[in-house]
Amino acid sequence: MPKPPAPTSPYWKFQRKLAHLNSYLFRRTGGRVGGSFLGGAPVLLLHHVGRRSGEARISPLIYVDDSPRLVVIASKGGVDAHPAWFHNLMAMETTEVELPGGERRHVRPRVAEGAERARLWERAVTVYKPYATYASYTERSIPVVVLEPTAAAPTT
């Protein structure tokens, strides 16, 4: 199994630049640009804090609206590793997301299990079909993260 690129590699630096550009365009246009991904899958901006660096980060992520909850899939991060944003998010009690149109929500993350995970996975694959392809070539269980609404201010 190939090893994922190091976080300081040119690949990851390019990924960070794309995420910054997406966030900028998303905010400037209220989500009209950067608010969807390949084929119209909706995108939100996830606010999180790097566990090691302590730096604030923003990750554009495809989501499923499971009102009042939101659902994201921890798909990127290498074939055998969860992405850094997933680890950062799960280390936080609450955080904030931005939706197209400028709506901000305070959320509490949790990983879906069992029947709930299966139901939400099917919805996510409907929104973005490459999730199923990705799942077919990774050995890890891809987390389905439920973002529960909360009125509390985000903590770092």
C-alpha positions as CSV (number, residue, x, y, z in Angstrom):
1,M,0.0,0.0,0.0
2,P,1.5,3.4,-0.9
3,K,2.5,5.7,1.9
4,P,0.6,9.1,1.8
5,P,2.7,12.2,1.1
6,A,4.3,14.0,4.1
7,P,2.3,17.0,5.4
8,T,5.2,19.3,4.3
9,S,5.5,17.9,0.8
10,P,4.7,20.0,-2.3
11,Y,1.4,18.1,-2.7
12,W,0.2,19.1,0.8
13,K,1.4,22.7,0.3
14,F,-0.6,22.8,-2.9
15,Q,-3.7,21.3,-1.1
16,R,-3.5,24.0,1.6
17,K,-3.3,26.8,-1.1
18,L,-6.4,25.3,-2.8
19,A,-8.2,25.2,0.5
20,H,-7.3,28.9,1.2
21,L,-8.5,29.9,-2.3
22,N,-11.7,27.9,-1.9
23,S,-12.4,29.6,1.5
24,Y,-11.7,33.0,0.1
25,L,-14.0,32.5,-2.9
26,F,-16.7,30.9,-0.7
27,R,-16.8,33.9,1.6
28,R,-16.5,36.6,-1.1
29,T,-19.4,35.2,-3.1
30,G,-21.6,33.8,-0.2
31,G,-21.0,30.3,-1.4
32,R,-21.9,30.9,-5.1
33,V,-18.3,30.1,-5.9
34,G,-16.6,27.4,-3.8
35,G,-19.9,26.3,-2.4
36,S,-20.1,23.1,-4.5
37,F,-17.7,20.5,-5.7
38,L,-17.5,18.5,-8.9
39,G,-21.0,17.8,-10.0
40,G,-22.7,20.1,-7.5
41,A,-21.9,18.3,-4.2
42,P,-22.5,21.0,-1.5
43,V,-19.5,22.3,0.4
44,L,-19.2,23.8,3.9
45,L,-16.2,25.4,5.6
46,L,-15.1,23.6,8.8
47,H,-13.2,25.6,11.4
48,H,-10.7,23.6,13.4
49,V,-7.5,24.0,15.3
50,G,-4.3,22.0,14.5
51,R,-3.6,19.7,17.4
52,R,0.2,20.1,17.2
53,S,0.5,23.7,15.8
54,G,-2.4,25.2,17.7
55,E,-3.1,27.2,14.5
56,A,-6.7,27.9,13.3
57,R,-7.5,26.1,10.1
58,I,-10.4,26.0,7.7
59,S,-11.2,23.0,5.5
60,P,-13.7,23.0,2.7
61,L,-15.7,19.7,3.0
62,I,-18.5,18.1,1.1
63,Y,-21.5,17.7,3.4
64,V,-25.0,16.1,3.6
65,D,-27.8,18.1,5.2
66,D,-29.5,15.7,7.6
67,S,-31.4,18.6,9.2
68,P,-30.8,19.8,11.9
69,R,-27.5,17.9,11.7
70,L,-24.8,18.0,9.0
71,V,-22.8,15.0,7.9
72,V,-19.2,14.9,6.5
73,I,-17.1,12.0,5.5
74,A,-13.4,11.7,6.5
75,S,-12.3,10.4,3.2
76,K,-9.0,12.2,2.4
77,G,-5.8,11.7,4.3
78,G,-4.1,8.8,2.5
79,V,-5.2,5.3,1.8
80,D,-4.5,4.1,5.3
81,A,-4.8,7.3,7.4
82,H,-7.6,9.5,8.5
83,P,-7.1,13.2,7.4
84,A,-5.6,15.7,9.8
85,W,-8.9,17.7,9.9
86,F,-10.7,14.7,11.2
87,H,-8.2,14.3,14.1
88,N,-8.3,18.0,14.8
89,L,-12.1,18.1,14.8
90,M,-12.5,15.0,17.0
91,A,-10.2,16.6,19.6
92,M,-12.5,19.6,19.9
93,E,-15.6,19.7,22.0
94,T,-17.4,22.2,19.7
95,T,-16.5,24.2,16.6
96,E,-18.1,26.3,13.9
97,V,-19.0,25.6,10.3
98,E,-19.9,28.1,7.5
99,L,-22.6,27.1,5.0
100,P,-23.3,28.7,1.6
101,G,-25.1,32.0,2.0
102,G,-23.0,33.0,5.0
103,E,-24.9,30.9,7.6
104,R,-22.7,29.9,10.5
105,R,-23.5,27.1,12.9
106,H,-21.9,25.9,16.1
107,V,-21.6,22.2,16.1
108,R,-20.4,19.2,18.2
109,P,-18.8,16.3,16.3
110,R,-19.4,12.6,16.8
111,V,-18.8,9.6,14.7
112,A,-21.9,7.7,13.4
113,E,-22.0,4.0,14.1
114,G,-24.1,1.0,13.0
115,A,-27.3,1.5,11.2
116,E,-27.0,5.3,11.4
117,R,-23.6,5.1,9.7
118,A,-25.0,2.9,7.0
119,R,-27.9,5.2,6.3
120,L,-25.7,8.3,6.3
121,W,-23.0,6.7,4.1
122,E,-25.6,5.9,1.5
123,R,-26.8,9.5,1.5
124,A,-23.2,10.7,1.2
125,V,-22.5,8.4,-1.7
126,T,-25.6,9.7,-3.5
127,V,-24.3,13.3,-3.1
128,Y,-20.7,12.4,-4.1
129,K,-20.2,9.0,-5.9
130,P,-16.4,8.9,-5.6
131,Y,-16.8,8.1,-1.9
132,A,-17.8,4.6,-2.9
133,T,-14.8,4.2,-5.2
134,Y,-12.5,5.5,-2.5
135,A,-13.9,3.0,0.0
136,S,-13.2,0.2,-2.4
137,Y,-9.5,0.7,-2.3
138,T,-8.8,1.7,1.3
139,E,-8.5,-0.8,4.1
140,R,-9.6,1.7,6.8
141,S,-13.1,2.2,7.9
142,I,-14.0,5.7,6.6
143,P,-15.6,7.7,9.4
144,V,-19.0,9.3,8.9
145,V,-19.0,12.4,11.1
146,V,-22.2,13.9,12.4
147,L,-22.1,17.6,13.3
148,E,-24.8,18.1,15.9
149,P,-26.0,21.7,16.4
150,T,-25.2,23.4,19.6
151,A,-25.8,26.9,20.9
152,A,-22.4,27.0,22.7
153,A,-19.6,29.1,21.4
154,P,-16.8,27.0,19.8
155,T,-13.9,25.9,22.0
156,T,-10.3,25.3,20.9
